[in-house]
Amino acid sequence: MEKLSLKEELAGNSYPGRGIVIGRSADGGSAVIAYFIMGRSENSRNRIFIEDGQGIRTQAFEPSKMTDPSLVIYAPVRVLGNKTIVTNGDQTDTIYECMDRQQTFEQSLRSRTFEPDAPNYTPRISGIVHLNDGGFNYAMSILKSNNGNPDSCSRYTFAYENPVAGEAHFIHTYMGDGNPLPSFSGEPKLVSIAGDMKTFADFVWENLNEENKVSLFVRYIDLNTGSFESCIRNKNN
């Protein structure tokens, strides 16, 4: 697979929607997770990320202006033992609860489908990082409508073992702006990542479309200790 420029993938797309990046730091010592949200409507833009235990959740920046919380308020990141779950919706809770009952990542998503936001039918994208013996593996999933057909769901899971230092995969909800919004197509994109947590967070934030970006979360997990450091960027402060 051709390695793409994450800078170009971000800066060249005015509306990738919500996105997940998972990979290994350039020095090889950390698992890296990034999750961002964007918005076109006032309701979508009226959000911030806040810490919630070992994870995060979305919250209305101005509660009085929140018109419909159903698809915009959720916990994008939760931690279950040595697993970190990241998604673009309340399927985070589904994955957490099912995996806590010994189901697999893929099995846990079989009860879910794309979002009911016709005519876009926004894909549900999910990722999981599993630490093991000083290393890790990760998987990504996308649940999407079959070319806009609400009666047919296409399910794809991609698994990555022994990730290479300085490499990551990037998946997002939309190929670009439009009406309806065109769903992501193909495999997660292979991209390079560099720098420490703050450097990488600054890089992603600076390359997201200024008008549409809303919030960003980045976490670096030390592969030897399991400890992590995280940062949040919110356009609304």
C-alpha positions in Angstrom: 0.0 0.0 0.0 1.3 3.5 -0.9 2.2 5.6 2.1 0.3 8.9 2.0 1.1 12.3 3.5 -1.2 12.8 6.5 -0.7 16.5 6.1 -2.1 16.4 2.6 -4.9 14.0 3.6 -6.0 16.5 6.3 -5.3 19.8 4.7 -6.6 18.7 1.3 -10.0 17.7 2.6 -12.3 20.5 3.8 -14.6 18.0 5.5 -13.3 14.5 6.4 -16.0 14.6 9.2 -14.7 12.5 12.1 -11.4 10.7 11.9 -9.3 8.1 13.7 -5.5 7.7 13.4 -3.8 4.7 15.1 -0.2 3.7 14.8 3.2 3.6 16.4 5.4 6.5 17.4 8.5 7.2 15.4 10.7 6.2 18.3 8.8 2.9 18.5 8.0 3.3 22.2 4.4 4.3 22.1 1.1 3.4 20.6 -0.5 6.5 19.2 -4.2 7.3 18.9 -5.8 10.5 17.5 -9.5 11.2 17.2 -11.0 14.4 15.8 -14.5 15.8 15.1 -15.7 18.4 12.7 -19.0 20.0 12.1 -21.0 22.0 9.5 -24.2 22.7 11.6 -24.4 24.8 14.7 -25.4 21.7 16.7 -22.3 19.8 15.6 -20.0 22.7 16.2 -21.4 23.4 19.6 -19.2 20.7 21.3 -16.0 20.2 23.2 -14.0 17.2 24.4 -13.6 16.7 28.2 -11.8 14.1 30.2 -14.0 11.3 31.6 -12.1 8.8 33.7 -9.4 7.3 31.5 -11.2 8.3 28.4 -13.1 11.3 27.1 -16.6 12.4 26.2 -18.2 15.1 24.2 -20.2 17.8 25.9 -22.2 20.8 24.7 -20.2 24.0 24.8 -23.4 26.1 25.2 -26.1 23.7 26.5 -28.9 26.1 25.7 -28.0 25.8 22.0 -27.9 22.0 21.8 -30.9 21.0 19.7 -30.4 17.2 19.3 -27.8 15.4 21.4 -28.6 11.9 19.9 -25.6 11.6 17.5 -23.3 14.2 18.8 -23.0 13.5 22.6 -21.1 10.3 23.4 -17.9 8.8 24.8 -15.4 8.5 21.9 -12.7 6.9 24.1 -12.9 4.3 26.8 -10.3 2.0 28.4 -11.0 -1.7 29.2 -7.9 -3.2 30.9 -5.1 -3.3 28.3 -7.5 -2.2 25.5 -8.3 1.4 24.4 -11.4 1.8 22.4 -12.0 4.8 20.1 -15.1 5.4 18.0 -17.2 8.2 16.4 -20.4 7.3 18.3 -22.1 5.5 21.2 -20.8 2.2 19.8 -17.8 2.8 22.1 -20.1 1.6 24.9 -21.3 -1.3 22.8 -17.7 -2.5 22.2 -16.8 -1.9 25.8 -19.7 -3.9 27.2 -19.5 -6.8 24.7 -15.7 -7.2 25.1 -16.1 -7.1 28.8 -18.3 -10.2 28.2 -15.5 -11.8 26.2 -16.8 -11.0 22.7 -14.4 -9.9 20.1 -14.1 -6.4 18.6 -15.8 -7.6 15.4 -18.5 -9.5 17.2 -19.4 -6.5 19.4 -20.2 -4.4 16.3 -22.6 -6.9 14.7 -25.5 -5.4 16.6 -24.7 -1.9 15.3 -25.0 -0.3 11.9 -24.4 3.2 10.3 -26.0 6.3 11.7 -29.7 7.0 10.9 -29.0 10.5 9.6 -30.5 10.2 6.1 -29.5 11.0 3.4 -25.9 10.9 4.7 -26.1 7.6 6.6 -22.8 8.5 8.3 -20.5 5.5 8.7 -19.6 4.3 12.2 -15.9 4.1 12.4 -14.2 2.4 15.4 -10.7 1.4 16.5 -9.1 -0.6 19.3 -5.5 -0.8 20.6 -4.5 -3.9 22.5 -1.3 -3.8 24.5 0.6 -7.1 25.0 4.0 -7.9 26.4 5.7 -4.6 25.5 4.0 -4.6 22.1 0.6 -4.0 20.7 -1.8 -4.6 17.8 -4.8 -2.7 16.6 -7.9 -3.0 14.5 -10.2 -0.6 12.7 -13.8 -1.0 11.6 -16.2 0.8 9.4 -20.0 0.1 9.1 -21.4 1.9 6.1 -24.5 1.9 3.9 -24.3 0.1 0.6 -23.9 3.1 -1.7 -26.5 5.1 0.3 -29.0 2.2 0.5 -30.4 2.3 4.1 -31.6 -1.3 3.9 -28.0 -2.7 3.3 -25.0 -2.4 5.6 -21.5 -3.1 4.6 -19.1 -4.2 7.4 -15.3 -4.1 7.2 -12.7 -4.8 9.8 -8.9 -4.3 9.3 -6.4 -5.8 11.8 -2.7 -4.7 12.1 -0.1 -6.8 14.0 3.3 -5.6 15.1 2.9 -2.1 13.8 6.0 -0.4 12.3 7.5 2.6 14.0 6.5 5.9 12.5 3.5 4.4 10.6 -0.2 4.6 11.3 -3.6 4.1 9.6 -6.1 6.8 9.1 -9.9 6.3 8.6 -12.6 9.0 8.5 -16.3 9.2 7.8 -16.4 11.3 4.6 -14.4 11.5 1.4 -15.1 15.2 1.3 -17.9 17.8 1.5 -21.1 17.3 -0.4 -24.9 16.8 -0.2 -25.3 14.0 0.6 -21.9 13.6 2.2 -19.9 10.8 0.4 -18.9 8.0 2.8 -15.3 6.9 3.2 -14.3 4.3 0.7 -11.5 1.7 0.7 -9.0 0.6 3.3 -7.7 2.8 6.1 -4.9 5.0 4.6 -1.3 4.2 5.5 0.4 7.4 6.7 3.5 8.5 8.5 3.6 10.0 12.0 6.4 11.8 13.8 7.2 13.7 16.9 6.1 13.5 20.5 2.5 13.8 21.7 2.3 17.6 21.7 4.1 17.9 18.3 1.8 15.4 16.7 -1.3 17.0 18.2 -0.3 20.4 17.0 0.4 19.0 13.5 -3.1 17.4 13.2 -4.9 20.4 14.7 -3.1 22.9 12.4 -3.9 20.9 9.3 -7.7 20.4 9.9 -9.9 22.8 8.1 -10.1 26.0 10.2 -13.8 26.6 9.6 -15.0 23.1 10.2 -12.8 21.6 12.9 -14.3 21.2 16.4 -12.1 19.1 18.7 -9.1 16.8 18.8 -7.9 14.1 21.2 -4.4 12.6 21.0 -2.9 9.9 23.3 0.5 8.3 23.4 0.6 5.0 25.4 4.0 3.8 26.6 4.4 0.2 25.5 6.6 -0.8 28.4 4.6 0.6 31.3 1.1 1.0 29.8 1.0 4.6 31.2 -0.2 7.3 28.8 -0.2 11.0 28.2 -3.0 12.7 26.4 -4.1 16.2 25.2 -7.2 17.8 24.0 -7.7 20.6 21.6 -11.1 22.4 21.5 -12.0 25.2 19.1 -14.6 26.4 21.6 -12.7 27.5 24.7 
